[in-house]
Amino acid sequence: MANRMITSPFKPALFFLCLIIAGCASVPPKSITTSQKAVPWETRKAQLEDIQTWNVKGSVSIQYQQKTDIASLSWQQRGQQHYNIVLSGPLNIGRVEITGTPETVTFKQGDKFASANTPETLMTEQLGWQIPVSNLYYWLRGLPAQGSEPIIQFDTTGDISQLAQQGWLVEYAEYMNVGEVSLPRKVYLSHPTLKVRLVIRQWILGR
């Protein structure tokens, strides 16, 4: 798998300022160290939307209230409403498992078990913070989420480099080639109360 690093720095303050000033006018595009040709966004979007089943392995760091938790990440997705997400390892809260089905979402942490209609509700109730799991179904693949109009910047190959949507700034710092598809490897999410950094070590598609 060939990785493609986006070299410009992560500047959430500048990007949020642009959102306020006339719809984010003229933020310079990120340069990338690759000779890969640009792919039209509609073509790229169709490729990414076809990916609805995956196993992802990697790590995540969560900054909240001046504390940072770090964990390994395992994410299995089977269509939009079937998923299993496990955070484990040195994370201060221990092992957390979130499982979603069309009927409900469950949360397991040691002997603790809870259920709710959304993963965000569960995480807020049980942990005091939440990762936008419902939106990450899209953002993890490099797509804008459904439901509200995003503000998007593209890199010179046609991948999204930054998007702002539903109060979050999503920064794609690096992509990797998985077969013939370009998928995110490093994704940074910023919210006024929370920062999340995802580093994906492995994408397995269609299993």
C-alpha positions as a Python dict, from the first residue, in 0.01 Angstrom:
ca = {
    (1, 'M'): (0, 0, 0),
    (2, 'A'): (145, 336, -101),
    (3, 'N'): (91, 620, 146),
    (4, 'R'): (44, 976, 29),
    (5, 'M'): (134, 1245, 280),
    (6, 'I'): (-36, 1585, 273),
    (7, 'T'): (234, 1823, 376),
    (8, 'S'): (68, 2144, 484),
    (9, 'P'): (3, 2201, 858),
    (10, 'F'): (-324, 2145, 1042),
    (11, 'K'): (-481, 2490, 1095),
    (12, 'P'): (-826, 2455, 1248),
    (13, 'A'): (-836, 2814, 1376),
    (14, 'L'): (-770, 2955, 1029),
    (15, 'F'): (-1023, 2723, 870),
    (16, 'F'): (-1297, 2808, 1122),
    (17, 'L'): (-1227, 3178, 1066),
    (18, 'C'): (-1286, 3121, 696),
    (19, 'L'): (-1622, 2962, 772),
    (20, 'I'): (-1728, 3284, 935),
    (21, 'I'): (-1599, 3513, 659),
    (22, 'A'): (-1814, 3473, 348),
    (23, 'G'): (-1824, 3097, 323),
    (24, 'C'): (-1455, 3011, 349),
    (25, 'A'): (-1309, 3202, 56),
    (26, 'S'): (-969, 3116, -86),
    (27, 'V'): (-788, 2895, 164),
    (28, 'P'): (-481, 2771, -30),
    (29, 'P'): (-505, 2403, -129),
    (30, 'K'): (-269, 2156, 34),
    (31, 'S'): (31, 2039, -164),
    (32, 'I'): (102, 1666, -175),
    (33, 'T'): (417, 1475, -253),
    (34, 'T'): (290, 1255, -534),
    (35, 'S'): (267, 1249, -911),
    (36, 'Q'): (-77, 1089, -900),
    (37, 'K'): (-321, 1249, -1145),
    (38, 'A'): (-634, 1422, -1022),
    (39, 'V'): (-954, 1219, -1030),
    (40, 'P'): (-1286, 1405, -1075),
    (41, 'W'): (-1472, 1427, -746),
    (42, 'E'): (-1786, 1260, -879),
    (43, 'T'): (-1577, 960, -984),
    (44, 'R'): (-1399, 948, -648),
    (45, 'K'): (-1725, 991, -460),
    (46, 'A'): (-1887, 699, -643),
    (47, 'Q'): (-1587, 475, -559),
    (48, 'L'): (-1605, 563, -191),
    (49, 'E'): (-1982, 525, -167),
    (50, 'D'): (-1948, 169, -301),
    (51, 'I'): (-1738, 81, 5),
    (52, 'Q'): (-1986, -17, 276),
    (53, 'T'): (-1815, -318, 434),
    (54, 'W'): (-1472, -293, 595),
    (55, 'N'): (-1240, -387, 879),
    (56, 'V'): (-1013, -109, 1000),
    (57, 'K'): (-720, -148, 1240),
    (58, 'G'): (-537, 147, 1387),
    (59, 'S'): (-515, 379, 1685),
    (60, 'V'): (-702, 677, 1822),
    (61, 'S'): (-617, 961, 2060),
    (62, 'I'): (-886, 1168, 2230),
    (63, 'Q'): (-819, 1506, 2389),
    (64, 'Y'): (-1090, 1620, 2628),
    (65, 'Q'): (-1078, 1862, 2922),
    (66, 'Q'): (-697, 1882, 2915),
    (67, 'K'): (-664, 1502, 2923),
    (68, 'T'): (-552, 1270, 2645),
    (69, 'D'): (-657, 906, 2611),
    (70, 'I'): (-490, 675, 2361),
    (71, 'A'): (-623, 339, 2242),
    (72, 'S'): (-600, 82, 1970),
    (73, 'L'): (-895, 85, 1732),
    (74, 'S'): (-1079, -201, 1563),
    (75, 'W'): (-1376, -101, 1347),
    (76, 'Q'): (-1589, -356, 1162),
    (77, 'Q'): (-1864, -214, 938),
    (78, 'R'): (-2134, -412, 754),
    (79, 'G'): (-2351, -156, 580),
    (80, 'Q'): (-2457, 166, 745),
    (81, 'Q'): (-2635, 20, 1048),
    (82, 'H'): (-2425, -283, 1143),
    (83, 'Y'): (-2092, -210, 1311),
    (84, 'N'): (-1865, -312, 1596),
    (85, 'I'): (-1610, -66, 1732),
    (86, 'V'): (-1358, -167, 1997),
    (87, 'L'): (-1126, 77, 2177),
    (88, 'S'): (-869, -100, 2391),
    (89, 'G'): (-518, -95, 2531),
    (90, 'P'): (-368, 189, 2734),
    (91, 'L'): (-685, 399, 2714),
    (92, 'N'): (-753, 527, 3067),
    (93, 'I'): (-1115, 408, 3050),
    (94, 'G'): (-1014, 50, 2964),
    (95, 'R'): (-1176, -160, 2692),
    (96, 'V'): (-1488, -12, 2533),
    (97, 'E'): (-1703, -195, 2277),
    (98, 'I'): (-1982, -27, 2082),
    (99, 'T'): (-2207, -242, 1865),
    (100, 'G'): (-2475, -106, 1633),
    (101, 'T'): (-2770, -274, 1465),
    (102, 'P'): (-3084, -128, 1304),
    (103, 'E'): (-3271, -188, 1631),
    (104, 'T'): (-3031, -49, 1890),
    (105, 'V'): (-2676, 46, 1987),
    (106, 'T'): (-2504, -122, 2283),
    (107, 'F'): (-2210, -17, 2499),
    (108, 'K'): (-1985, -252, 2698),
    (109, 'Q'): (-1709, -146, 2936),
    (110, 'G'): (-1599, -419, 3173),
    (111, 'D'): (-1911, -525, 3362),
    (112, 'K'): (-2100, -216, 3253),
    (113, 'F'): (-2364, -256, 2982),
    (114, 'A'): (-2599, 5, 2834),
    (115, 'S'): (-2806, 63, 2522),
    (116, 'A'): (-2954, 362, 2340),
    (117, 'N'): (-3071, 472, 1998),
    (118, 'T'): (-2741, 632, 1893),
    (119, 'P'): (-2372, 573, 1973),
    (120, 'E'): (-2328, 943, 2048),
    (121, 'T'): (-2594, 928, 2321),
    (122, 'L'): (-2432, 620, 2474),
    (123, 'M'): (-2081, 766, 2478),
    (124, 'T'): (-2199, 1095, 2626),
    (125, 'E'): (-2393, 916, 2901),
    (126, 'Q'): (-2123, 660, 2981),
    (127, 'L'): (-1798, 845, 2911),
    (128, 'G'): (-1884, 1214, 2926),
    (129, 'W'): (-1771, 1269, 2567),
    (130, 'Q'): (-1856, 1127, 2228),
    (131, 'I'): (-1693, 1051, 1895),
    (132, 'P'): (-1930, 1127, 1603),
    (133, 'V'): (-1964, 761, 1503),
    (134, 'S'): (-2267, 819, 1280),
    (135, 'N'): (-2080, 1080, 1077),
    (136, 'L'): (-1759, 878, 1077),
    (137, 'Y'): (-1937, 616, 869),
    (138, 'Y'): (-1883, 874, 594),
    (139, 'W'): (-1584, 1076, 715),
    (140, 'L'): (-1370, 766, 769),
    (141, 'R'): (-1390, 695, 395),
    (142, 'G'): (-1320, 1055, 295),
    (143, 'L'): (-1683, 1148, 225),
    (144, 'P'): (-1901, 1429, 364),
    (145, 'A'): (-2180, 1303, 590),
    (146, 'Q'): (-2543, 1329, 494),
    (147, 'G'): (-2783, 1573, 655),
    (148, 'S'): (-2616, 1913, 626),
    (149, 'E'): (-2419, 2102, 364),
    (150, 'P'): (-2042, 2072, 419),
    (151, 'I'): (-1766, 2317, 333),
    (152, 'I'): (-1500, 2118, 149),
    (153, 'Q'): (-1143, 2167, 31),
    (154, 'F'): (-979, 1924, -211),
    (155, 'D'): (-615, 1836, -265),
    (156, 'T'): (-459, 1829, -610),
    (157, 'T'): (-549, 1463, -670),
    (158, 'G'): (-920, 1509, -602),
    (159, 'D'): (-935, 1376, -245),
    (160, 'I'): (-1085, 1586, 33),
    (161, 'S'): (-816, 1759, 238),
    (162, 'Q'): (-1050, 1939, 482),
    (163, 'L'): (-1420, 1956, 547),
    (164, 'A'): (-1632, 2141, 799),
    (165, 'Q'): (-1969, 1993, 887),
    (166, 'Q'): (-2208, 1987, 1184),
    (167, 'G'): (-1970, 2175, 1411),
    (168, 'W'): (-1666, 1956, 1332),
    (169, 'L'): (-1353, 2029, 1133),
    (170, 'V'): (-1218, 1713, 967),
    (171, 'E'): (-858, 1720, 843),
    (172, 'Y'): (-723, 1446, 614),
    (173, 'A'): (-350, 1455, 678),
    (174, 'E'): (-255, 1144, 480),
    (175, 'Y'): (-410, 893, 238),
    (176, 'M'): (-313, 540, 146),
    (177, 'N'): (-384, 332, -164),
    (178, 'V'): (-598, 26, -92),
    (179, 'G'): (-619, -168, -414),
    (180, 'E'): (-722, 97, -665),
    (181, 'V'): (-893, 321, -411),
    (182, 'S'): (-741, 608, -215),
    (183, 'L'): (-856, 592, 151),
    (184, 'P'): (-765, 802, 454),
    (185, 'R'): (-476, 695, 676),
    (186, 'K'): (-461, 993, 914),
    (187, 'V'): (-780, 1177, 1006),
    (188, 'Y'): (-790, 1462, 1259),
    (189, 'L'): (-1122, 1582, 1398),
    (190, 'S'): (-1164, 1906, 1594),
    (191, 'H'): (-1465, 2029, 1788),
    (192, 'P'): (-1477, 2317, 2036),
    (193, 'T'): (-1476, 2067, 2325),
    (194, 'L'): (-1290, 1766, 2181),
    (195, 'K'): (-1007, 1663, 1950),
    (196, 'V'): (-976, 1317, 1796),
    (197, 'R'): (-684, 1179, 1593),
    (198, 'L'): (-725, 857, 1399),
    (199, 'V'): (-429, 674, 1248),
    (200, 'I'): (-533, 378, 1033),
    (201, 'R'): (-279, 101, 995),
    (202, 'Q'): (-490, -133, 779),
    (203, 'W'): (-801, -123, 563),
    (204, 'I'): (-961, -457, 468),
    (205, 'L'): (-1251, -412, 231),
    (206, 'G'): (-1551, -629, 156),
    (207, 'R'): (-1525, -886, 436),
}
